[in-house]
């Protein structure tokens, strides 16, 4: 059993990961360190939003940042986040497969 303080910490981490833009940034950073400009190009998001989301990811300890002259390069600080994402994606795949299997046979043939 987790104590209330730990439960609050877990909840905060899940809140950070509950934003699609942050997940998109993490997905791009999984390929390697990127600058804000590179992340803007990759995601099509506005600079203010990307900077805000990177700040939240940094505060949560999920990304690191390193100054390179005038540029700031972001990188994944804790790859554990991708293990967690894989668990969630695995559940979503299982749910979809179970839902597909429950469809009548004719409906499955039309989909496939």
Residue frames as qw, qx, qy, qz and C-alpha x, y, z in Angstrom:
[[0.000, 0.888, 0.460, 0.000, 0.00, 0.00, 0.00],
 [0.405, 0.389, -0.013, 0.828, 1.27, 3.43, -0.91],
 [0.216, -0.525, -0.463, 0.681, 1.17, 6.22, 1.61],
 [0.249, 0.874, 0.383, -0.165, -0.74, 9.43, 0.78],
 [0.101, -0.801, 0.321, 0.495, 2.44, 11.37, -0.07],
 [0.315, -0.181, 0.811, 0.458, 3.55, 8.74, -2.56],
 [0.356, 0.581, 0.729, 0.061, 0.06, 8.56, -4.06],
 [0.131, 0.917, 0.111, -0.359, 0.15, 12.31, -4.59],
 [0.184, -0.601, 0.581, 0.517, 3.55, 12.03, -6.32],
 [0.359, 0.150, 0.866, 0.315, 2.28, 9.27, -8.61],
 [0.281, 0.781, 0.541, -0.137, -0.80, 11.34, -9.40],
 [0.015, 0.854, -0.169, -0.492, 1.35, 14.37, -10.32],
 [0.255, -0.326, 0.760, 0.501, 3.43, 12.25, -12.71],
 [0.330, 0.425, 0.824, 0.178, 0.32, 10.87, -14.41],
 [0.180, 0.880, 0.288, -0.332, -1.02, 14.42, -14.74],
 [0.091, -0.672, 0.465, 0.569, 2.18, 15.44, -16.53],
 [0.198, -0.093, 0.883, 0.415, 1.78, 12.50, -18.90],
 [0.335, 0.555, 0.734, -0.201, -1.92, 13.19, -19.49],
 [0.252, 0.793, -0.029, -0.553, -1.26, 15.95, -22.05],
 [0.851, 0.419, 0.281, 0.148, -0.98, 14.84, -25.71],
 [0.343, 0.895, -0.228, 0.169, 1.46, 17.65, -26.57],
 [0.372, -0.705, 0.595, -0.100, 3.85, 16.51, -23.85],
 [0.844, -0.008, 0.535, 0.037, 3.61, 12.91, -25.04],
 [0.693, 0.703, 0.083, 0.135, 4.35, 14.09, -28.58],
 [0.053, 0.890, -0.429, 0.145, 7.44, 15.96, -27.38],
 [0.623, -0.450, 0.638, -0.057, 8.65, 12.89, -25.49],
 [0.871, 0.324, 0.367, 0.037, 8.07, 10.77, -28.57],
 [0.529, 0.817, -0.139, 0.185, 10.27, 13.06, -30.66],
 [0.177, -0.800, 0.541, -0.192, 12.94, 13.25, -27.96],
 [0.892, -0.179, 0.413, -0.042, 13.05, 9.46, -27.84],
 [0.813, 0.537, 0.036, 0.222, 14.95, 9.65, -31.15],
 [0.647, 0.059, -0.147, 0.746, 17.65, 11.82, -29.54],
 [0.209, -0.580, -0.270, 0.740, 18.28, 15.28, -28.09],
 [0.273, 0.630, 0.480, 0.545, 16.62, 18.19, -29.88],
 [0.110, -0.046, -0.174, 0.978, 16.52, 21.96, -29.60],
 [0.317, 0.520, 0.508, -0.608, 13.29, 23.90, -29.17],
 [0.366, 0.529, -0.337, -0.688, 13.48, 24.94, -32.84],
 [0.203, 0.158, -0.926, -0.277, 13.83, 21.33, -33.93],
 [0.108, 0.322, 0.880, -0.331, 10.87, 20.36, -31.72],
 [0.354, 0.543, 0.165, -0.743, 8.82, 23.20, -33.21],
 [0.365, 0.396, -0.622, -0.569, 9.54, 21.90, -36.71],
 [0.132, 0.027, -0.990, -0.032, 8.81, 18.31, -35.70],
 [0.060, 0.405, 0.828, -0.383, 5.54, 18.98, -33.90],
 [0.018, 0.520, 0.495, 0.696, 4.09, 22.04, -35.63],
 [0.379, -0.741, -0.503, 0.234, 3.25, 23.49, -32.21],
 [0.068, 0.928, -0.025, 0.366, 3.68, 27.14, -31.23],
 [0.453, 0.414, -0.533, 0.582, 6.90, 28.16, -29.48],
 [0.345, -0.461, 0.379, -0.724, 5.17, 29.35, -26.29],
 [0.910, -0.179, 0.003, -0.375, 3.32, 26.05, -25.91],
 [0.860, 0.225, -0.395, 0.232, 6.39, 23.90, -26.57],
 [0.220, 0.477, -0.517, 0.676, 8.46, 25.90, -24.08],
 [0.585, -0.396, 0.273, -0.653, 5.74, 25.62, -21.45],
 [0.971, -0.053, -0.109, -0.205, 5.35, 21.87, -21.96],
 [0.704, 0.348, -0.470, 0.403, 9.13, 21.30, -21.90],
 [0.097, -0.521, 0.468, -0.707, 9.29, 23.24, -18.63],
 [0.799, -0.286, 0.183, -0.497, 6.70, 20.94, -17.08],
 [0.956, 0.150, -0.247, 0.055, 8.51, 17.84, -18.37],
 [0.421, 0.497, -0.503, 0.568, 11.78, 19.21, -16.98],
 [0.391, -0.482, 0.398, -0.676, 10.24, 19.94, -13.56],
 [0.932, -0.139, 0.075, -0.327, 8.85, 16.39, -13.50],
 [0.444, -0.548, 0.693, 0.145, 12.35, 15.04, -14.17],
 [0.834, 0.337, 0.437, -0.020, 11.38, 13.43, -17.47],
 [0.651, 0.663, 0.024, 0.370, 13.64, 15.57, -19.67],
 [0.563, -0.508, 0.024, 0.652, 17.01, 17.18, -19.15],
 [0.400, 0.903, 0.100, 0.118, 18.29, 20.32, -20.80],
 [0.675, -0.307, 0.162, 0.651, 21.75, 21.49, -21.72],
 [0.199, 0.917, -0.022, -0.345, 22.76, 24.89, -22.99],
 [0.719, 0.108, 0.410, 0.550, 24.71, 24.85, -26.25],
 [0.209, 0.138, 0.207, 0.946, 25.63, 28.48, -26.93],
 [0.352, -0.023, 0.040, -0.935, 22.35, 30.27, -27.61],
 [0.678, -0.095, -0.564, -0.462, 20.47, 26.99, -27.96],
 [0.518, -0.303, 0.662, -0.448, 18.99, 24.75, -25.31],
 [0.505, 0.160, -0.793, -0.300, 19.03, 21.07, -26.19],
 [0.714, -0.256, 0.352, -0.549, 16.47, 18.79, -24.53],
 [0.412, 0.230, -0.876, -0.095, 16.86, 15.06, -24.00],
 [0.802, -0.390, -0.369, -0.261, 15.08, 12.24, -22.24],
 [0.144, -0.629, 0.606, -0.465, 16.23, 12.18, -18.62],
 [0.477, -0.146, 0.801, -0.331, 14.42, 9.01, -17.59],
 [0.342, 0.137, -0.743, -0.558, 13.67, 6.42, -20.31],
 [0.123, 0.198, 0.907, -0.351, 11.34, 4.68, -17.83],
 [0.429, 0.404, 0.179, -0.788, 8.59, 6.84, -19.29],
 [0.503, 0.318, -0.594, -0.541, 8.66, 4.72, -22.47],
 [0.143, -0.035, -0.979, 0.141, 8.22, 1.53, -20.44],
 [0.250, 0.375, 0.593, -0.667, 5.12, 3.09, -18.95],
 [0.469, 0.441, -0.203, -0.737, 3.88, 4.18, -22.38],
 [0.345, 0.194, -0.869, -0.296, 4.44, 0.67, -23.74],
 [0.047, 0.205, 0.904, -0.372, 2.33, -0.77, -20.91],
 [0.378, 0.480, 0.308, -0.729, -0.49, 1.65, -21.71],
 [0.448, 0.422, -0.502, -0.607, -0.22, 0.97, -25.46],
 [0.159, 0.070, -0.984, -0.041, -0.26, -2.78, -24.75],
 [0.225, 0.357, 0.741, -0.522, -3.48, -2.39, -22.80],
 [0.438, 0.522, -0.018, -0.732, -5.04, -0.35, -25.61],
 [0.346, 0.309, -0.781, -0.417, -4.03, -3.02, -28.15],
 [0.021, -0.108, -0.976, 0.189, -5.52, -5.77, -25.97],
 [0.329, 0.452, 0.487, -0.671, -8.75, -3.81, -25.53],
 [0.453, 0.487, -0.322, -0.674, -9.01, -3.24, -29.31],
 [0.266, 0.189, -0.919, -0.223, -8.34, -6.92, -30.06],
 [0.111, 0.246, 0.880, -0.391, -10.92, -8.01, -27.48],
 [0.403, 0.509, 0.227, -0.726, -13.45, -5.59, -28.93],
 [0.415, 0.416, -0.587, -0.556, -12.76, -6.79, -32.47],
 [0.133, 0.050, -0.990, -0.005, -13.07, -10.42, -31.39],
 [0.236, 0.348, 0.731, -0.538, -16.48, -9.70, -29.87],
 [0.431, 0.402, -0.183, -0.787, -17.86, -8.37, -33.18],
 [0.868, 0.268, 0.363, -0.207, -19.95, -10.75, -35.29],
 [0.678, -0.098, 0.550, 0.477, -17.88, -12.60, -37.86],
 [0.452, 0.695, 0.430, 0.357, -19.36, -10.72, -40.85],
 [0.084, -0.996, 0.005, -0.004, -18.50, -7.34, -39.31],
 [0.566, -0.595, 0.435, 0.368, -14.91, -8.49, -38.76],
 [0.657, 0.240, 0.550, 0.456, -14.60, -9.61, -42.39],
 [0.269, 0.895, 0.266, 0.237, -15.71, -6.17, -43.61],
 [0.295, -0.929, 0.195, 0.111, -13.10, -4.47, -41.40],
 [0.647, -0.432, 0.526, 0.344, -10.21, -6.72, -42.35]]
